[in-house]
């Protein structure tokens, strides 16, 4: 299990090519826990509970995005660390990249 009590993250956009000055920030508190469980064949399941940031794992509208997951979500990884199953679960999913536009 991995936890992050008291963690605060601040994400900042990098502006645009025409105006490279950051214009938005989003502050998050990803204080949830990640639970790891070995599975047959060397794969492992990861269950996230609470509030967790997931970086560039979810496809949203045809692009990968960093998201904030709140509640309980599960996925499966190969022995090599590649995600081989979609995230499943219920709760709130916040697209952090869109929040910075």
C-alpha positions as CSV (number, residue, x, y, z in Angstrom):
1,X,0.0,0.0,0.0
2,X,1.2,3.5,-0.8
3,X,-0.3,6.6,0.9
4,X,0.3,10.3,0.8
5,X,-1.1,12.0,3.9
6,X,-0.8,15.8,3.8
7,X,0.3,15.9,0.2
8,X,-0.5,19.0,-1.8
9,X,0.2,19.3,-5.5
10,X,0.2,22.5,-7.6
11,X,-0.1,22.1,-11.4
12,X,0.6,25.1,-13.6
13,X,0.1,25.4,-17.3
14,X,3.0,26.7,-19.4
15,X,1.0,29.3,-21.4
16,X,0.9,29.2,-25.2
17,X,3.5,29.7,-27.9
18,X,2.2,33.3,-28.4
19,X,2.0,34.0,-24.7
20,X,4.4,31.7,-22.7
21,X,3.4,33.1,-19.4
22,X,1.5,30.6,-17.1
23,X,-2.1,31.7,-16.7
24,X,-3.7,29.0,-14.6
25,X,-2.9,26.8,-11.7
26,X,-4.8,23.9,-10.0
27,X,-4.1,22.9,-6.4
28,X,-4.9,19.3,-5.5
29,X,-4.7,17.2,-2.4
30,X,-4.2,13.6,-3.5
31,X,-4.2,12.0,-0.1
32,X,-5.6,8.6,-1.1
33,X,-4.1,5.2,-1.0
34,X,-2.9,2.7,-3.7
35,X,-3.3,-1.0,-2.9
36,X,-1.2,-3.5,-4.9
37,X,-2.2,-7.2,-5.2
38,X,-0.2,-9.8,-7.1
39,X,-2.1,-11.8,-9.7
40,X,-1.3,-15.0,-11.8
41,X,1.3,-14.6,-14.5
42,X,3.1,-11.8,-12.8
43,X,0.4,-9.2,-13.3
44,X,-0.8,-7.0,-10.5
45,X,-4.0,-5.2,-9.6
46,X,-4.0,-1.7,-8.3
47,X,-6.9,-0.3,-6.4
48,X,-7.0,3.4,-5.6
49,X,-9.2,4.6,-2.8
50,X,-9.8,8.2,-1.7
51,X,-8.4,11.1,-3.8
52,X,-5.6,10.1,-6.2
53,X,-3.8,11.8,-9.1
54,X,-3.1,9.6,-12.1
55,X,-0.7,11.0,-14.6
56,X,-1.3,10.4,-18.4
57,X,-3.1,7.1,-17.9
58,X,-6.7,7.9,-19.0
59,X,-7.9,8.5,-22.6
60,X,-10.3,11.5,-22.5
61,X,-11.7,12.6,-25.8
62,X,-8.9,10.9,-27.8
63,X,-6.0,12.2,-25.8
64,X,-4.1,11.1,-22.7
65,X,-4.7,13.2,-19.6
66,X,-3.7,13.6,-16.0
67,X,-6.8,13.1,-13.9
68,X,-7.8,13.3,-10.3
69,X,-9.8,10.2,-9.2
70,X,-12.0,10.4,-6.2
71,X,-13.5,7.3,-4.6
72,X,-12.5,3.7,-5.6
73,X,-11.0,2.7,-9.0
74,X,-9.1,-0.4,-10.0
75,X,-6.8,-1.3,-13.0
76,X,-4.4,-4.1,-13.9
77,X,-0.7,-3.9,-14.9
78,X,1.5,-6.4,-16.7
79,X,4.7,-7.7,-15.0
80,X,6.5,-5.1,-17.2
81,X,4.5,-2.2,-15.7
82,X,2.1,-1.6,-18.7
83,X,-1.5,-1.0,-17.9
84,X,-3.5,-3.8,-19.5
85,X,-7.0,-3.1,-18.2
86,X,-9.1,0.0,-18.2
87,X,-9.8,1.9,-15.0
88,X,-13.0,0.7,-13.5
89,X,-14.9,2.0,-10.6
90,X,-17.3,4.7,-9.4
91,X,-16.7,8.2,-8.3
92,X,-15.6,11.5,-9.6
93,X,-13.0,11.9,-12.4
94,X,-11.6,15.4,-12.9
95,X,-9.6,16.1,-16.1
96,X,-6.7,18.2,-14.8
97,X,-5.3,19.1,-18.2
98,X,-8.7,20.6,-19.2
99,X,-8.8,22.5,-15.9
100,X,-5.5,24.2,-16.9
101,X,-6.7,25.5,-20.3
